[in-house]
Amino acid sequence: MRRKVVAWALFLACILFLSLAATPYSRTADVALITLRLTLVIVLSVLVVRERWRSRHEPPGKAAPGGSDVGDHFLQRFRRWYRGE
């Protein structure tokens, strides 16, 4: 039930942002959405580069010696969401 509510809330938020294009606030909405997207791309890029840097000398399939942290957990959740696992 909670997943459906979250999905509907995201859908309605997207519709709200898209409907702002027909108002005088269209430029503000464009700037906000572009900023949000670039922020997400930057955060994911930093986390991926950091993960690659940490595990560059490890053989495939072995965990990093320092254990996992919040960045690793976020990347795993994002990967599962993106691939639909």
PyRosetta script that sets phi, psi and omega in degrees:
from pyrosetta import init, pose_from_sequence

init()
pose = pose_from_sequence("MRRKVVAWALFLACILFLSLAATPYSRTADVALITLRLTLVIVLSVLVVRERWRSRHEPPGKAAPGGSDVGDHFLQRFRRWYRGE")
pose.set_psi(1, -41.7)
pose.set_omega(1, -177.8)
pose.set_phi(2, -64.7)
pose.set_psi(2, -36.8)
pose.set_omega(2, 178.9)
pose.set_phi(3, -63.0)
pose.set_psi(3, -39.3)
pose.set_omega(3, 179.5)
pose.set_phi(4, -65.6)
pose.set_psi(4, -39.6)
pose.set_omega(4, 179.7)
pose.set_phi(5, -65.1)
pose.set_psi(5, -43.3)
pose.set_omega(5, 178.8)
pose.set_phi(6, -64.6)
pose.set_psi(6, -41.9)
pose.set_omega(6, 179.7)
pose.set_phi(7, -63.1)
pose.set_psi(7, -44.1)
pose.set_omega(7, 178.6)
pose.set_phi(8, -65.8)
pose.set_psi(8, -38.0)
pose.set_omega(8, 178.8)
pose.set_phi(9, -64.2)
pose.set_psi(9, -42.5)
pose.set_omega(9, 177.0)
pose.set_phi(10, -64.1)
pose.set_psi(10, -41.6)
pose.set_omega(10, 178.6)
pose.set_phi(11, -61.5)
pose.set_psi(11, -46.4)
pose.set_omega(11, -179.7)
pose.set_phi(12, -67.0)
pose.set_psi(12, -35.2)
pose.set_omega(12, 176.3)
pose.set_phi(13, -64.7)
pose.set_psi(13, -40.1)
pose.set_omega(13, 177.3)
pose.set_phi(14, -64.4)
pose.set_psi(14, -43.5)
pose.set_omega(14, 177.7)
pose.set_phi(15, -61.2)
pose.set_psi(15, -40.9)
pose.set_omega(15, 178.3)
pose.set_phi(16, -61.8)
pose.set_psi(16, -46.9)
pose.set_omega(16, 179.4)
pose.set_phi(17, -63.9)
pose.set_psi(17, -39.9)
pose.set_omega(17, 179.2)
pose.set_phi(18, -68.4)
pose.set_psi(18, -32.8)
pose.set_omega(18, 179.9)
pose.set_phi(19, -72.5)
pose.set_psi(19, -18.2)
pose.set_omega(19, 178.1)
pose.set_phi(20, -67.6)
pose.set_psi(20, -15.1)
pose.set_omega(20, 179.2)
pose.set_phi(21, -66.9)
pose.set_psi(21, -21.4)
pose.set_omega(21, -178.7)
pose.set_phi(22, -95.4)
pose.set_psi(22, 11.9)
pose.set_omega(22, -178.8)
pose.set_phi(23, -117.5)
pose.set_psi(23, 173.3)
pose.set_omega(23, 176.2)
pose.set_phi(24, -66.5)
pose.set_psi(24, -11.6)
pose.set_omega(24, -178.6)
pose.set_phi(25, -92.6)
pose.set_psi(25, 17.4)
pose.set_omega(25, -175.2)
pose.set_phi(26, -62.2)
pose.set_psi(26, -39.5)
pose.set_omega(26, 179.4)
pose.set_phi(27, -65.6)
pose.set_psi(27, -41.3)
pose.set_omega(27, 178.3)
pose.set_phi(28, -64.5)
pose.set_psi(28, -41.5)
pose.set_omega(28, 178.9)
pose.set_phi(29, -64.9)
pose.set_psi(29, -40.9)
pose.set_omega(29, 177.6)
pose.set_phi(30, -61.1)
pose.set_psi(30, -46.3)
pose.set_omega(30, -179.9)
pose.set_phi(31, -62.6)
pose.set_psi(31, -41.4)
pose.set_omega(31, -179.5)
pose.set_phi(32, -65.1)
pose.set_psi(32, -43.9)
pose.set_omega(32, -179.4)
pose.set_phi(33, -69.4)
pose.set_psi(33, -39.0)
pose.set_omega(33, 177.4)
pose.set_phi(34, -64.5)
pose.set_psi(34, -42.5)
pose.set_omega(34, 178.3)
pose.set_phi(35, -62.8)
pose.set_psi(35, -42.3)
pose.set_omega(35, 178.5)
pose.set_phi(36, -62.1)
pose.set_psi(36, -44.9)
pose.set_omega(36, -179.4)
pose.set_phi(37, -65.7)
pose.set_psi(37, -45.5)
pose.set_omega(37, 179.2)
pose.set_phi(38, -64.4)
pose.set_psi(38, -36.7)
pose.set_omega(38, 176.8)
pose.set_phi(39, -63.3)
pose.set_psi(39, -44.6)
pose.set_omega(39, 178.3)
pose.set_phi(40, -62.4)
pose.set_psi(40, -42.8)
pose.set_omega(40, 179.3)
pose.set_phi(41, -64.1)
pose.set_psi(41, -41.3)
pose.set_omega(41, 179.8)
pose.set_phi(42, -65.6)
pose.set_psi(42, -45.5)
pose.set_omega(42, -179.5)
pose.set_phi(43, -62.5)
pose.set_psi(43, -46.7)
pose.set_omega(43, 179.0)
pose.set_phi(44, -64.9)
pose.set_psi(44, -38.2)
pose.set_omega(44, 178.7)
pose.set_phi(45, -64.1)
pose.set_psi(45, -44.1)
pose.set_omega(45, 179.0)
pose.set_phi(46, -63.3)
pose.set_psi(46, -42.7)
pose.set_omega(46, 179.9)
pose.set_phi(47, -65.5)
pose.set_psi(47, -40.1)
pose.set_omega(47, -179.9)
pose.set_phi(48, -68.2)
pose.set_psi(48, -44.1)
pose.set_omega(48, 178.7)
pose.set_phi(49, -63.2)
pose.set_psi(49, -41.1)
pose.set_omega(49, 178.3)
pose.set_phi(50, -62.1)
pose.set_psi(50, -42.0)
pose.set_omega(50, 178.1)
pose.set_phi(51, -65.5)
pose.set_psi(51, -42.6)
pose.set_omega(51, 177.9)
pose.set_phi(52, -63.7)
pose.set_psi(52, -39.6)
pose.set_omega(52, -179.6)
pose.set_phi(53, -65.0)
pose.set_psi(53, -41.0)
pose.set_omega(53, -178.6)
pose.set_phi(54, -68.5)
pose.set_psi(54, -34.1)
pose.set_omega(54, -174.1)
pose.set_phi(55, -110.2)
pose.set_psi(55, 26.0)
pose.set_omega(55, -175.8)
pose.set_phi(56, -71.9)
pose.set_psi(56, -27.0)
pose.set_omega(56, -178.8)
pose.set_phi(57, -102.8)
pose.set_psi(57, 0.3)
pose.set_omega(57, -179.4)
pose.set_phi(58, -85.3)
pose.set_psi(58, 141.6)
pose.set_omega(58, 173.6)
pose.set_phi(59, -67.0)
pose.set_psi(59, 152.8)
pose.set_omega(59, -179.0)
pose.set_phi(60, -59.3)
pose.set_psi(60, 138.3)
pose.set_omega(60, 177.1)
pose.set_phi(61, 93.8)
pose.set_psi(61, -10.1)
pose.set_omega(61, 178.3)
pose.set_phi(62, -95.0)
pose.set_psi(62, 145.1)
pose.set_omega(62, 178.5)
pose.set_phi(63, -78.1)
pose.set_psi(63, 156.3)
pose.set_omega(63, 177.4)
pose.set_phi(64, -66.6)
pose.set_psi(64, 146.4)
pose.set_omega(64, -175.8)
pose.set_phi(65, -65.7)
pose.set_psi(65, -25.0)
pose.set_omega(65, -177.3)
pose.set_phi(66, -83.9)
pose.set_psi(66, -0.9)
pose.set_omega(66, -176.2)
pose.set_phi(67, 80.8)
pose.set_psi(67, -173.4)
pose.set_omega(67, -178.7)
pose.set_phi(68, -101.1)
pose.set_psi(68, 158.3)
pose.set_omega(68, 177.7)
pose.set_phi(69, -136.0)
pose.set_psi(69, -166.8)
pose.set_omega(69, -176.4)
pose.set_phi(70, -63.2)
pose.set_psi(70, -39.3)
pose.set_omega(70, 179.4)
pose.set_phi(71, -63.0)
pose.set_psi(71, -42.0)
pose.set_omega(71, 177.9)
pose.set_phi(72, -63.8)
pose.set_psi(72, -43.4)
pose.set_omega(72, -179.9)
pose.set_phi(73, -61.8)
pose.set_psi(73, -42.5)
pose.set_omega(73, 179.5)
pose.set_phi(74, -63.8)
pose.set_psi(74, -43.3)
pose.set_omega(74, 179.5)
pose.set_phi(75, -64.0)
pose.set_psi(75, -40.0)
pose.set_omega(75, 178.5)
pose.set_phi(76, -64.2)
pose.set_psi(76, -43.2)
pose.set_omega(76, 178.6)
pose.set_phi(77, -64.6)
pose.set_psi(77, -42.2)
pose.set_omega(77, 179.4)
pose.set_phi(78, -64.7)
pose.set_psi(78, -41.8)
pose.set_omega(78, 179.2)
pose.set_phi(79, -61.9)
pose.set_psi(79, -44.3)
pose.set_omega(79, 178.8)
pose.set_phi(80, -64.3)
pose.set_psi(80, -40.1)
pose.set_omega(80, 179.4)
pose.set_phi(81, -66.5)
pose.set_psi(81, -44.0)
pose.set_omega(81, -176.2)
pose.set_phi(82, -66.1)
pose.set_psi(82, -39.3)
pose.set_omega(82, -178.7)
pose.set_phi(83, -88.5)
pose.set_psi(83, -6.3)
pose.set_omega(83, 177.2)
pose.set_phi(84, 74.0)
pose.set_psi(84, 31.1)
pose.set_omega(84, -179.3)
pose.set_phi(85, -84.1)
pose.dump_pdb("model.pdb")
